[in-house]
Structures are given as C-alpha cells and as structure tokens.
Amino acid sequence: MLLPHQTLQDAAVVPPPQVPDRDEAGPWHAEAVCRRDEAGLFFAPSKEPTAARLAREEAAKRVCARCPVMVECREHALLQPEPYGVWGGLTAAERRVVLTRRRRREAELPCAAPMPAAG
C-alpha cells in the first residue's frame, strides 16, 4: 500500500497486501470516498494542461488518502490493470511503475532462492 509518505519503490517492494473480503458487506467500491466526489477529479479531460493535470491528480490523491478502501481500490487498478485515472492514490503512470517493479521482483525471486546443498 502506498501511503502519503511512501515512495513508489516502497510500494513495489512490499508484497501486495491481503485485501479483506468485503463480499458480505457489499463490494469494496460502495465504501469509496470518491463516490461522493466529482468523477472529473479522478480522470483527465482531453487536452488538459500539465499544471492543471498535476493539481487535479494531487487533489484526487488527497481524497484517496482518507478513503477506507484505498488498498482495495489500488489493488483492483493494478490487477485489471486500469489504464486511466487516479485509483487508490496512484496515477496511471505510477501504477505502471509499481507493476513493472513487481514483475521484476517476481522474476528475480526464483533466481535468489538458495541452492540445496549436495549431499
């Protein structure tokens, strides 16, 4: 989980969190804080200037930071993968970085396993 004080590298090296099963209480997105906010905050309008995009994304991330289902949202966006918007406090570009690092880490894990001693 990427908290406001974490870096993308921290999010990539931590194994994906165990997402609590919310099926009994309803889908995770029913509890999402963003359901009460303007959807335009989380998705870019066409031809949005860079400064406006950065400000909008930061505002969306502030909403995510107070959301009780931020982890579930982020994992959904990483598993789908969602190609656009701010999900779980990460932009599409940040999610691509996390996915690349996770894939690289997973590819390296079998190589890093110690060899059994011959005997």
N, C-alpha and C positions, 0 to 999 in steps of 0.2 A: 504494500500500500504506500503510495506517495503522499506523505503529509506535507503541509506547507513548508516545513523546514528541511525536507529531504530533497536530494538530488535525483535526477533520472537514473544515475548509476546505482544509487541505493535501491531504487525500485526494481532495477533489473537483476541485482544480485540476490535479493530476497526471494525465496520461492513464493509462488502465488499463494495467497492466504486461503485458508479453508473458509469458503463462503457459507455462512449459516443458511440452513434450509428454511426458507420463508414460505414454502408452499402452503403450510397450514394456515398462516395468517394472510395469505394472498401474495401476489407477485411483488418482488422487491421494488419495482418502479412505482407501486402505489404509495410508497412512503417517501419517494424522492422529493426533495425540497424544490427542485426545478419545475415540478408540475404546477407550482404556484407562480412561477416567473414567466416572463415573456420568452418564447422559444427563440426569438431573434438574438437573444443574448448568447445562445449556445451554438448558433450556426451562422456562418458568414453570408452576408448579402453579396450578390455578384459585384465584382469590381470594387471591393472595399479597400480604401487606402490603408497602407501598412500601419500607420499610427492609430487609426480607428480600430483596426483588427486587434492590435495588441491591447488596447484599452478594453475592448469588448471581451477578449479572452481572459484578461485579468479579473474583470467583473464577474464573469462566469465561474472562474476558479474560486472566487470568494464565496459564491453561492455553494459550490461543491464542498468547500471546506467545512461548512456547517451542516452538511447533509448526513443523515444517519445511515444511508445506504450507498455512500461513496465507494466503498470497496466493491460491492456487488456490481455497481454501475461500471466501474473501471474494468473489472474482470469480464463483464459482458462485452464491453467495447474491444477488449484485447482478444477475446475468443472468437468474435464474429468474423473478422475484425470490422469495426465501424470505420469507414474511410473519411468521414467528415465530422466536424463539430467538436465541442468540448464534452467529454464524458469522464466522469469520475475524477475530475480535476486535471485531466490531461488533454492537450490538443491532439489533433491527428498526427502531427509531426512528432510530438513527444511519445505518442503510443507506438509509432514506427520504431523509434529508438529503443523503447523498452522491449518490444517484440524481437528486434534484432539481437539485443543483448541476451535475452532469454534463450533464443535459439542457439546463439554462440555458446552460451554456458552449458546448455543441454548437450550440444555436440562435443564439448570438451570433457564432460563428466565421465564417459566410459574410458577415455584415454587417461584420466587422472586416477583411476582405480588401481590400487596396489596389486602387483602380480603375486600370486600364491607362491610360496617357497617350494622349490623342487625337493622331493624327499622320498 
